[in-house]
């Protein structure tokens, strides 16, 4: 049965926004690929402006930039949009839960498509044994702890500044592009296995392996927004728990404080009883559409602040890219 878009359903708006962002990410990828191709062909192909938005795919470098900024006051000029977007997503997590994951992240969008395909294919999604599920969930936190220790604890400011000034960081976005356009057999095999696992199990990568999601999830626990169940109106039908993409047992909670909650509003949209389930702000229910609007305002406000503050366009020049991009294959080896 085809779901018809309803302006009154916040989850429908979320899915529309999600796909618009996915399309925008594809567009940015193509534009950036053409930009890089211009320099790889030594100017034989047409020139396309470099889209700063691709820096959103550099979270590890962004963490280094964040520590450098906090310790020295220096805001990275090589990939300033990376830090702007990273800060924006952190603020979004603190205020509107893991909304980055359910509204913006292209990996989250792809993951949602795969498990929905699996549900149609098998008639349901499978679940990993509860004990093993908890062990596997720890992996993403272990990966997060590794990066936190390596970057936030062990790396001194001098090492961070040296990295951010190195040629490798200058073309880290190009290396990221090459990962997808010149994918090794091993990388292709790993991505294929993860994709197949996501068909069988809901959000396999997001649930078990994504350290970025782990960080945002921990921050989201401080968010004033929570999904809240009102017991007097609840009819205990279990629709909310069955619908939750993150496998949270919403039906048996007064409010959802789990770091797995992405604020996707799927449970709210699937609740058949008016007033039984809502997204709440400090225990006061707010409209789902208002929550969607706040998510978009936070994202747009973060990007606009970066642009107006002069922290969006790279300081690298045409001549810098002309010199560095042909060396990309050798840098980092």
C-alpha positions in Angstrom: 0.0 0.0 0.0 1.4 3.4 -1.0 1.6 6.0 1.7 0.1 9.3 0.6 1.8 12.4 1.8 -0.1 14.2 4.5 0.7 17.8 5.4 -0.5 17.0 9.0 1.9 14.1 9.5 5.3 15.3 10.9 7.0 12.0 9.9 5.9 12.6 6.3 7.6 16.0 6.4 10.7 14.4 7.9 10.9 11.9 5.1 10.5 14.6 2.5 13.3 16.6 4.0 15.4 13.5 4.4 15.1 12.8 0.6 15.7 16.4 -0.3 18.9 16.3 1.7 19.9 13.0 0.1 19.4 14.5 -3.3 21.4 17.5 -2.3 24.3 15.3 -1.1 24.3 13.5 -4.5 24.3 16.9 -6.3 27.2 18.1 -4.1 29.1 14.9 -4.8 28.7 15.2 -8.6 29.6 18.9 -8.5 32.7 18.2 -6.4 33.7 15.3 -8.7 33.6 17.7 -11.6 35.6 20.2 -9.7 38.3 17.6 -8.9 38.2 16.2 -12.5 39.1 19.7 -13.8 42.4 19.6 -12.0 43.1 15.9 -12.6 42.7 16.5 -16.3 45.0 19.5 -16.0 42.3 21.9 -17.1 41.1 19.9 -20.1 37.6 19.4 -18.6 35.3 22.3 -17.6 35.7 24.1 -14.3 33.0 23.8 -11.6 33.0 25.7 -8.3 33.9 23.7 -5.3 30.8 23.1 -3.0 31.9 23.7 0.7 29.1 21.4 1.8 31.2 18.3 1.0 33.2 19.1 4.1 30.3 17.7 6.1 31.8 14.3 5.3 35.0 15.0 7.3 33.9 14.4 10.9 37.3 13.2 12.2 39.1 16.2 10.9 36.3 18.3 12.2 36.9 16.9 15.7 40.6 18.0 15.4 39.5 21.4 14.2 37.1 21.8 17.2 39.9 21.0 19.7 42.3 23.3 18.0 39.7 26.1 18.0 38.9 25.6 21.7 42.6 25.5 22.7 44.1 28.1 20.5 41.2 30.2 19.2 42.2 29.4 15.6 39.2 28.6 13.4 40.5 26.3 10.6 40.5 28.2 7.3 41.3 25.2 5.1 38.0 23.4 5.7 36.0 25.9 7.7 32.6 24.5 6.6 33.6 21.1 8.2 33.8 22.7 11.6 30.6 24.8 11.1 28.6 21.8 10.1 30.1 19.7 12.9 29.2 22.4 15.5 25.7 22.7 13.9 25.1 18.9 14.3 26.3 18.9 17.9 23.9 21.8 18.8 21.1 20.0 17.0 21.8 16.9 19.1 21.8 18.9 22.3 18.5 20.6 21.4 16.5 18.3 19.1 17.9 14.8 19.8 19.7 12.9 17.0 17.7 14.8 14.4 20.8 14.8 12.2 20.5 11.1 11.8 16.8 11.0 10.9 16.6 14.3 8.9 19.9 14.9 7.2 22.4 12.0 7.2 22.5 10.3 3.7 23.8 7.1 5.3 20.7 7.1 7.6 18.5 7.6 4.6 20.1 4.7 2.7 19.9 2.5 5.8 16.2 3.3 6.1 15.6 2.3 2.5 17.4 -1.0 2.9 15.5 -2.2 6.0 12.2 -1.2 4.5 13.1 -3.2 1.4 14.0 -6.1 3.7 10.6 -5.8 5.4 8.8 -6.0 2.1 11.0 -8.9 0.9 10.7 -11.0 4.0 7.5 -9.7 5.5 9.4 -8.5 8.6 12.8 -7.4 9.9 14.7 -9.8 12.0 16.1 -9.1 15.5 19.4 -10.0 17.0 19.3 -11.9 20.4 19.0 -9.2 23.2 22.3 -10.1 24.9 24.2 -10.0 21.6 22.4 -6.8 20.6 23.7 -5.0 23.7 27.3 -6.3 23.0 27.1 -5.1 19.4 25.8 -1.7 20.4 28.9 -1.2 22.5 31.1 -1.3 19.4 30.1 2.2 18.2 30.8 3.6 21.7 34.2 1.8 21.7 35.0 3.4 18.4 33.9 6.8 19.7 36.1 6.3 22.8 39.1 5.5 20.5 38.7 8.8 18.6 38.1 10.8 21.8 41.2 9.4 23.4 43.3 9.7 20.2 42.3 13.3 19.4 40.8 15.0 22.4 43.1 13.5 25.0 46.4 12.4 23.5 47.0 14.9 20.6 48.6 18.1 21.8 47.7 21.4 20.2 51.0 21.5 18.3 50.3 18.2 16.6 46.8 19.3 15.7 47.9 22.5 14.2 50.6 20.6 12.2 48.0 18.2 10.8 45.6 21.0 9.9 48.4 22.8 8.0 49.5 19.6 6.2 48.8 18.9 2.5 46.9 15.8 3.4 44.3 17.8 5.3 44.0 20.2 2.5 42.8 17.5 0.1 41.1 15.2 2.7 37.9 15.9 0.8 39.5 14.7 -2.4 40.7 11.6 -0.7 37.2 11.0 0.6 35.8 11.3 -3.0 38.4 8.8 -4.2 37.3 6.4 -1.6 33.9 6.2 -3.5 35.1 6.7 -7.0 38.2 4.4 -6.8 36.9 1.9 -4.3 39.1 -1.1 -3.5 37.8 -4.6 -3.6 38.0 -4.8 0.2 36.0 -1.5 0.7 33.4 -2.7 -1.8 33.0 -6.0 0.0 32.7 -4.4 3.4 30.0 -1.9 2.2 28.2 -4.7 0.4 28.1 -6.9 3.6 26.9 -3.9 5.7 24.2 -3.2 3.1 23.0 -6.8 3.1 23.0 -6.8 6.9 20.9 -3.6 6.9 18.3 -5.4 4.7 17.8 -8.0 7.4 18.3 -5.9 10.5 17.0 -2.4 11.0 19.8 0.3 10.7 22.6 -2.2 11.2 25.4 0.4 10.7 23.7 3.1 12.6 22.8 0.9 15.5 26.1 -1.0 16.0 29.0 0.7 14.2 28.6 4.5 13.7 30.8 6.5 16.2 29.3 9.8 14.9 25.8 8.6 15.9 27.1 7.4 19.2 28.5 10.9 20.0 25.2 12.6 18.9 23.2 10.0 20.9 25.0 10.8 24.1 24.5 14.5 23.6 20.9 14.0 22.8 20.2 12.6 26.2 20.5 16.3 27.4 17.9 17.4 24.9 14.8 19.1 26.4 12.7 17.4 23.7 11.5 13.8 24.6 8.9 11.6 23.2 6.4 11.2 26.0 3.6 8.7 26.5 0.4 9.8 28.3 -0.8 6.7 30.1 -4.4 7.9 30.6 -4.9 8.3 26.9 -2.8 5.2 25.8 -4.7 2.1 24.8 -1.6 -0.2 24.9 -1.9 -1.2 21.3 1.9 -1.4 20.8 1.8 0.5 17.5 4.5 2.9 18.7 7.0 0.1 19.7 6.4 -1.8 16.4 6.9 1.3 14.3 10.1 2.6 16.0 13.1 2.2 13.6 15.5 2.1 16.6 13.6 -0.8 18.3 12.8 1.2 21.4 10.0 -0.2 23.5 8.1 3.1 23.5 4.8 1.5 24.7 6.3 0.7 28.1 8.0 4.0 28.8 6.6 7.2 30.3 9.2 9.2 28.2 11.9 8.1 25.8 15.4 9.1 27.0 17.3 6.5 25.0 20.4 7.7 23.2 19.1 5.6 20.3 16.1 7.9 19.7 16.6 10.0 16.6 13.5 12.2 17.0 12.2 10.8 13.7 8.6 11.0 15.1 7.7 7.7 13.5 6.1 6.4 16.7 4.1 9.6 17.2 2.8 9.5 13.6 1.8 5.8 14.1 0.0 6.3 17.3 -3.8 5.8 16.6 -5.0 7.5 19.8 -5.0 11.3 19.9 -3.1 12.7 22.9 -1.5 9.4 23.9 2.0 10.1 22.4 3.7 13.3 21.6 7.1 15.0 21.3 7.3 17.1 24.4 9.4 20.1 25.5 10.2 19.9 29.2 7.1 17.6 29.6 4.9 20.0 27.7 3.6 18.5 24.4 4.4 20.4 21.3 3.2 19.8 17.7 5.3 17.5 15.6 5.4 20.0 12.8 6.8 22.6 15.2 9.6 20.2 16.1 10.3 19.7 12.4 10.5 23.4 11.9 12.9 23.8 14.8 15.2 21.2 13.4 15.4 23.0 10.1 15.8 26.4 11.7 18.8 25.0 13.8 20.4 23.6 10.7 19.8 26.6 8.5 20.9 29.0 11.3 24.1 27.1 11.8 25.0 27.2 8.1 24.0 30.9 7.8 26.0 31.8 10.9 29.1 30.2 9.3 28.6 32.0 6.0 28.0 35.4 7.6 30.9 34.9 10.0 33.3 34.2 7.1 33.8 30.5 8.0 32.4 28.8 5.0 34.7 29.1 1.9 38.1 27.6 2.0 41.2 29.7 2.0 42.8 27.4 -0.6 43.3 29.0 -4.0 43.0 27.7 -7.5 46.8 27.4 -7.7 46.8 25.4 -4.4 44.3 22.8 -5.9 46.2 22.8 -9.2 49.3 21.8 -7.2 47.8 19.4 -4.7 45.1 17.4 -6.4 47.5 15.7 -8.9 49.4 14.5 -5.8 46.4 13.1 -4.0 47.2 9.5 -4.7 50.7 9.8 -3.2 49.7 11.8 -0.1 48.8 9.6 2.9 50.7 6.5 1.6 
